Amino acid sequence: MLITNAEIYDLNSGFVHGSLLIRNGIIERIFNGELIPEGLCGEERLDAGGDYLIPGLVDVHFHGAAGEDFSDATLTGLQKIAAYEAQNGITAICPASMTLPEEKLTEICCTAKLFQERQDRPVAKLVGIHLEGPFISPKKTGAQNPDYVKLPDPAMFRRLQEAAGGLVRLITIAPECEGGLDFIREFHEEVHISLGHTV
């Protein structure tokens, strides 16, 4: 497919007017103000009408969308969330859980894993889970439920990661909590550490 008449985002130049050739789902070439070779005349074309053309966005911290909550742990809810995100230019999602009991976090992880395994419709791709807690400061819970705040617990994290099939890619943690730095040292190569809900 050849997308013509677009303002294409370029890392070095910002937006440039041009055309973009996509084959087999891969960007093959960008025509930045150049004439399109005659050999591409038979390509399917889409006139962007001067609209912006940017890479798909990645959403790494949201709790729900379209009237659905990620922490409800339902496949239909995740489907609606992923469809809504895709309609708004988000091509990859890493939704965030709330600070909840381990049983509920396990359910969330299992549902996300199942959704990713079955995902076959054109919606935003579930690329990970963001655990927002429960390893946060009890003094800085914000909208999180303080009843479920826990000290960093490597064994619990391993259980959740197993339930998720390795999908936990980001975790928010308060490093000053007892065991926080040890947790970070142990898992920083397996999961992205986000410092948050910290004093």
Secondary structure, 3 states (H helix, E strand, C coil): CEEEEEEEEECCCEEEEEEEEEECCEEEEEECCCCCCHHHCCCCEEECCCCEECCCEEECCCCEECCEEHHHCCHHHHHHHHHHHHHCCEEEECCEECCCCHHHHHHHHHHHHHHHHHCCCCCCEECCEEEECCCCCCCCCCCCCHHHCCCCCHHHHHHHHHHCCCCEEEEEECCCCCCHHHHHHHHCCCCEEEECCCC
